[in-house]
Amino acid sequence: MEKLEQCPVCNSIRNKPFLACVDHTVSRETFQIVECESCGFKFTNPRPEEKDLGKYYKSEDYVSHSNTKKGFINSTYQSVRKYTLLKKLQLISKYFKTGNILDIGCGTGEFLNTCKSAKWNTIGIEPDSDARQMAIKNYGLDVRDEGELKNLSDASFDIISMWHVLEHVPKLNERVEELKRLIKPNGIIIIAVPNCNSLDAKIYKEQWAAYDVPRHLYHFTPKDVDSLFQKHDLKVFKVLPMVFDSFYVSMLSEKIKTGKTNILRSTWNGLLSNLSAIKSGKTYSSQIYLISKK
């Protein structure tokens, strides 16, 4: 295990316990989430050393790296994903009709393949070798190991996307600097992360599935995302909701809490979370941040 001595966002050395959460997916170990006493950022601390993180992803239940349709939650995830892939393509098409896109943490390659079909020039980065080989085999994509990021040319991408990936990255500030190096001057960085200030997070507390320790090393709010990218002279210029996430995360959270999916209750809590977000404007269960150079 390694312990962070400083807050990754503001560099403060003072933090306090926030929640103790169990890894319900793989290890059943308990991990502490702490809260920075200066800026309020929450992060898993201590956490597994970087060389040991891979073993915490080795589960068929980790659907981001799996195409299984076994069980109601997995089949629902796969069905919704078909719709959201098209919405993601529509999003980037608002800014560029085609161009060069880098998808970091591309998993088994479904989003990149959607872009490739729309005539984008695609490169993927995926640290998990099994997922990477599936993307290459199934779609003929150019998907590389994470170590290849440093070999990509400066200012070479119109779009860089990280869909539910930034919360997994051990070297957070180094990764943001790498995004800044790789994006074109007029390019757009797209970051999607869970929002631990959402109503569903408050309802489920330590049983909120999107804490997902220790795979999720950081637990963002909109304020945290703004602060992190401002620190690197980048700006968030638009925030968009991921409205399906509140339902999906509530289903997972209900299963953690009660051992059952409980469709009615999880749907109700997901709906309440979205209604609360509509009222407040920035508290959806997960959100997409569009980021540019200043």
ABEGO torsion letter per residue (X at the ends): XBBBABBAAAGBABBBBABBBBBAAAAGBBBBBBBBAAAGBBBBOBBBBAAAAAAAABBAABAAABABABEAAAAAAAAAAAAAAAAAAAAAAAABABEBBBBBGAEAGAAAAAAAAAGBBBBBBBABAAAAAAAAAAAGBBBBBAAAAAABBBGABABBBBBGAAAABABAAAAAAAAAAABBAABBBBBBBBBAABAAAAAAEAABAAAGOAABABBBBAAAAAAAAAAAGBBBABBBBBAAAAAAAAAAAAAAAAGBAGAAAAAAAAAAAAAAAAAAGAABABBBBBBBBX
